[in-house]
């Protein structure tokens, strides 16, 4: 390696989503020579947007920005951009019509967690007795403290088994918990890890009353956030190369990777950060002898990813929609979906004469092979099942984006195969929303945070620059901290006094 005073240290980052851009931005500001390699045509990964041939904006699904996304909000403040809508309310629909309306929780009188979520959510049909059946589940919420031990305890069973074990009613599960899993973890409860379900539900809904409040981009995330971010990265000296798919890495002495290979091009590196999804990392590991010699990378083949289908429909008339964001259940077995009123969310559609609706399907494997001519009527029928006025509206244009194996699948038993931020190589680090980290965040916020964590690992290893400041999640409320402390004490006492031959 070159001495610090001779040449700038070279860092190669693979993947230009939240994690990769976050790592690249911070390291470029610290004086590193950073090259960011993106396999796709645009920076942004799954949240990159683009224009259709007709000049209409489309993107790979709509992504929300929840109240706990402290680090992403800090980033947009640093970039001096205002990409977000105001905080919005949301609804939930089934084939029977409107099921749930969520208020702006931060505007309601504050109650200790989780009372505010329980009392202020407006259920239209779900009886109180079913809602009360969730109370025993609060023990699991307290017991799951995001520690490695808690992940190991709960990751071996499915979310459905967990809810059944704690006496959640069948109706509450089908009409509340499973819909949340389908749009939060992108899979039905029998295919979701109980540990991931508890972590996701706590972070987005239960930890603090305002946590379920969400706002959205006023256009595509690629245009509103990533484009100005990329400009700042390039001004700081970072280099971003699209259409560069990594095919191999070069292993040098002392258990280090010295270069990253993209076809005929080789990029020298003093450190490497992988910031790609599970499917992408599996392909890289499979094509690289240096990586597949390590069991940690071979074992990535045990992880899965979930299919997503994103559609955007332009109608010939305005259809009234009470809230701009809506989740739906009961229309397709094992598939959840959401729809968004882009006239209310995106600046470019505010004066559109007809409704512009984004409809995204998760765990959409059974839909991906349908032709557009088959999909568009199906999507319209689903919309009409929620809001009947869509039956009379005509679709004048549509965009369909198929995303096979696009998002992380936190299946039961997957925790043991998730990679931490460090790897068997001294100078190779991992980031992304599927990486094992103790920060406690999820989704886009987690991806961005792990990108900063990987940048800090590079700084520690190469000894140049100041580490990124990472905001922790808001601490648990005092009564939750007390309950978790008591629970840990009791659990420790029992583990010391009872034989350890039962399954965890």
N, C-alpha and C positions, 0 to 999 in steps of 0.2 A: 504493500500500500504506500501511497505517496504520503510524505509528511504534510502536516497541516499547512505549513508555510509555503510549500512548493506549488500545489495544485488544489483547487477546490475538491472536496470529497464528492465522489459521484454516488448518487442514490438512484436506483431504478424502482419506480412504483408501477405495479401492474393492476390496472382497473381504474376507470375514471368515474366512479360513483361517489357517494358521500365520503366513504372511507379514503379512497385514493386521492380525491381532490383535497380533503382535509390534511392528509399527511404531506402532500406536495406543497400546498400553500404554506404550511408552517416551516417546512425545511427550506423552501426557497427564500423565505424571509430571514432565515438564519444563515444564509450564505452558502448553502449546499448547491451543487450542480445537479438538479433533479430532472430526470426524464420520466414522464408519465406515459405509459403505453396503454392504449385503449383498443380493444378488438373491434368495437363497433365504429360506425361512421361519425358519431358525435360523442363528446364528453357527457357524462351523466348517467351512463348505465341504464338501469330500468326507469329512471325518471327523466331521461332526455326526451324532449319533444322535438317535433319536426313539422314540416309543411307537406300537405298532400300536393299532387300535381295541380289541383285546382286552387292551391294557395290557402287551404283551410288548415288550421292547427290541429294536430292530433298528438297523443302521447301514450305511453304504455301504462295507462291507468291513472286515476287521480290519487294523490297522496296527501293525507292530512297532516297538520302540524299541531300536536296536542300541547296542552298547558305545561307538561313537565319538560318540554324540549328546550331546556335552558341554554344549552351550548349552541344549538342551531340559531336560536334567537339572538344570542350574543354575537354569532358570526355575521348575521345580516345587519346588525347594528354596526359592526366593524366595517363592513363593506359599504355602509351608508346607503342601503337600499331599503325600500318599503314594499316588499312583494306580497304581503298577506292581506286577506280580507279581515273584517272584524270577526270576533268570535261568533260562531253560529250555533243555532239549535239544530237538532236532528230528530228524525223519526224512524220507526221500524214498521215494516209492512209484512203481512202474510197474504195468502189467497183470500182470507176473510176480510182484508182491509187493514186499516190503521190499527196497530197493536200497542205502540209505545211512543211517547214523546219525551224528549229530554230537554230540560230547561237549560239556561245558562247557570251552571252551578255556582260560579263565582259571584253571581248577582243575588243569590239566595242567602238568608241568614246562615252563618257558619255553624255547623254541628260537628261533633267529634266523629271521625271516621269509624265505620262506614254509614252512620246514620243519615247523613245528607243524601248520599246516593240512594239509599233505601227509601227514604221518605219523599224526596222531591221528584223522583222519576215517575212520570204519569203513565201508568199501565191502563189500557182501555178495557181489556178483557180478562187479564190474569187475576184469579181470585187471591185474596189476602192469604188464605191458608196455604196456597202454593208458594207464595213469596216467603212466608215464615219458615217453610221447610229448608230454606238456605241457611238458617241460623247456625246449625251444628257445623257447617262448613267453615265457619270463622276460626275454628281450632286449626284447621289445615292452613288457613291464611297466616295465622300466628306462627305455626310450626315451620312453615316454609320461609326462611330468612335469607334466601339467595346464597347461602353458604354451599361449598362443595358437598358437605354431608347431606344437606337438605335436597340438593339436586339428585344425589345418589339414591336417597330414600324414595322420592316421588317420581323419578324418571322411569322406573321399571314398570309402572302401571299406566293405563290410559286415563285420560280425563274423564271419560264416561264411567270407568270403574270407580274413580275417586268420588264423583258426584253421587253415584249409587251407594257407595260405602257410607257416606255421610247423610243419607236419607233425603237427598233432594228429590222432590216429586217429579214424576214423569213429565207432567205438563210444564213445570218450571224449566226442566232441562231442555225440552224440545222447543219451547217458545222464548227462552232467554239465554241460557248458557250455550247451547250448541250454536245458535246464530252468532253469538259473540266469538266463538272459536272459529267458525267458518270465515268470518271477515277479519279476525285478529291473528289467528294462526294458520288460516287458509286450508283447513282440513276438518272433517267431522271428528267428534269427540273420541270415537273408537280408534282414530288414527293419530291422536295428539298425546304427547307426553303430559302426564299430570303435573310434572314440575314446570314445564313451559306454560301450561294453562294457568297455574297459580301465579307465576311470575308476570305473565302478561296481564291478567285480570287485576293484580295488585297495582302494577305500575300505571295502567291506563284508567282505572276506575276506582279502586278501593283505598289507595294510600291516603289521598287528601281529597276533599270535596270537589275542588275545581278541576281535578286531573282529567275528567272526561270532556272538558271543554276543548273545542278544536277550531282552528281557522285553516284557511286554504290559500293556495296561490291565486293571484288575480289573473293568471294566465298559465302557460305551461311552466313547470319548474325549470326546465332547460332554458327558457327564455328569461324568466323573471329572476332566477337565482344563479344558475350555472354560467350563463353567458357573462354577466359582470364579474363573477368569481374567477372564471378563466382569464379574463382580461387582467385582473389583479395578479393572478399567478404569473402570467407572462411578463407583466411589468416588473415583478420581483425576480425574474430570471429563470423561472421554470419553463420547461419545454414539454408540450403536450402533443403526442403523435397518435392520431386516430388511425383506424384500419391497420393496427399492428397487433396481431394475435401471437402470443407467446407460445413457442413450440418446444423450448428446451432451456435449461440452465447449464452453466459451466461450473464444475466443482474444482476448486483449487486446493491449496495446502491448508492445513490447520482447520479443517472442517468448516470451510467458508465457500460461499458462492461468489465467483469473480465476474460473471457476466450473465446476461439474459439474452436469449436468442429468439428472434422473430423471423422465421424463414431463413433468408440469406443475410439478414442483418444481425449484428452482435453489438450489444450495449454493455460496456464495462461497468462494473459496480463495486463500490466499497461496501454497500449495504443494499438489500432488496426488501421491499414491502409488497406482499401480495394483498390485494384489496378487491378480490373478485368473489362472486357467489359460489355456492357449493358446486353447481354443475360446471362452472368454468374452472374451478380449482381441480376438480376431478380430471378434466381433460388435460390440464397442464401436467399434473402428477403422472398421468398415464403415459404421456409422451416423453417424459424426462427420466433417463436412467438414474441420474443423481437423486431425484426425489423419490422415485419408486423403490429405491433400495432401502429407504427408511420406512419402518412399519407405520409411523404416524401418518404419512402421506398415502401409503397403500390402504390403510383403514378408512380413508375418506370414502371409499367405494361403498361403505356401509350406510352412508348418509343419503337422504333423498331430497328431492325438490318438487314443487307443486306447480301445475299448469295454471296459467291465467289467461283470460280472454278479455280484451278491452274493446268496447265498441262506442262509437260516437254517432248520434243520429241528429239530423237537422229536419225539423218538421215544418209544415206549411202554415202553422198557426201557433199562437201562444196557448199553452196549457197551464193552468194555475197549479202550482206546487207549493204547499204550505212552508216547507223547510228545504233549504238547498241541498242537504245531504241526507241520504236515506239508505238504510240497510234492509234486506229482505230475506225471508226464509220460507221454506215449505213449498217452493215452486219446483225444485229439482232435487232428487235424492243426492245427498252428500255434497251439494254445491250451494255455496252462499253467493249473494251478489249485492251490489250497491248501485244506486243511481244518483246523479248529481244534476242540479239545475245550473247549467253553465251561464245562462242569462243573468243569474244572480251572483255568480262567483267570478267569472272572467270578464275583464274590462271590454274585450273585443266583441262580446256578444250581448252587451247590455241593451243595445238598440236594434238587435236582430229582430226582424218581423215575426219569426216563428221561434218555437222552443228549440234549444240546443241541449241535448241530454247525453251525458256520459253514463254508460252502463258497463260495469266491470264484474266479471264472474271469477270466482276463486275455487280451486279444485275443479277446474273446468275441463278435465281430460275427456269427458264424454261429448264435449261440444266442439273441441278444436278441429275435428275433421269435417265438420259441416261446411258446405260452401256458403259464401256470403249471401246468396239468394235464399238459402235455407235459414241462415242465422237471423237476418234482419227481421223477418216476420215473427220469429220466435221471441226476439227481444221486445218487439212492439207488443206482443201478446202479454208478456210478463209485465211490462209497464202498465198496460191496461188492467191487469189484475190488481194493481195497486191503485191506480187513478183511472177510472173508466173513461175519462175524456180522451185518452190516447187512442181509443178505438176509432174515433172519427177523424183523427189527424192523419195526414199523409206524410210519409218519409220522402223528402226531396233530395237528400244526400246522406251518405253514411261512410264511416271509416271503421275498419276492423283490424285489430292488431292481435295476432296469436303469439303467445309467449310460453312455449313449452319449457317445463322445468325452470321456471323463472324465479320463484321465491323459496326461501328456506322451509324445509319440512322438519319440524321438531317432533319426530315420531318417538314413541316409547322406546327406551333403550339407546337413543342416539347420543345422550350426553357423553358417554365414554369415548366417543369418536370425535367430538368437537375439539378443534385445536385451540390451545391458548395463544396469547400474543407472541410468545417465543417459540422457537422451533429447534430441532436438533442441530441446525447450522447456527454458528455464532452470530452471523450478520444477516439473518433472514427473519423477518417478522410478519405476523399475520394481522389482518383487520377485516372487519365486515360485521354484518348483523348476526352472523352465526358463530362468531368467535366466543369462546368461554372467557368472560370477564366478570369482575366483581363490582363493576360500576352500578349495575342494576337497571340501566335503561334498556329500551327496546326499539326495534325498527330503525327508521332513519336516524334518530338520535343516537342509537347504539352504534350504527355504522360510522357516523361522524366521530363519536367519542373514541372508538377503537382505532380510527385513523390517527387521531392525535396521540393516543397511547403508543402506537407503532412509531410515530415520529419521535416521541420521547425516548423510546428504546434505541433508536438510531443515534440520537444525541448522546445518550449514556455510553453507547458502545464506541462511537467515533470521537467523542470528547470535544465537539464543536457546537456552540450555540446555547441558547436558553430553552428549557423545556416549555411546551405549551401549557397554559393554564386550563385545567379541566374543571368545570363546575360539577360538584357532586349532586346527586339527586337530593331533593328536599328531605330532611331526616323524618323518620317515623314520628307520628304524634306520641306524646308522652305515655298515654295509656297503652299504645301498641308496644312501645319500647319496654314498659314494665311487664306486659304479658309475655313478650318474647324472652326477657331475662328470666322470669320465673319458669317458663317452659324449658329453657336451656338447662337451668339448674336441676329441675325434676328429671329431665331426660338423662343428664349426666349421672345423677344419683342412681337411676334405674340401670343404666348401662354398667355401672360399677358393681352393682349388687346382684344382677341377674346374669345367667349364662348367655353367651352370645352365639347361640346355635340356631336362632330363628331367622328366617328370611327378613331382610330389612323392609 
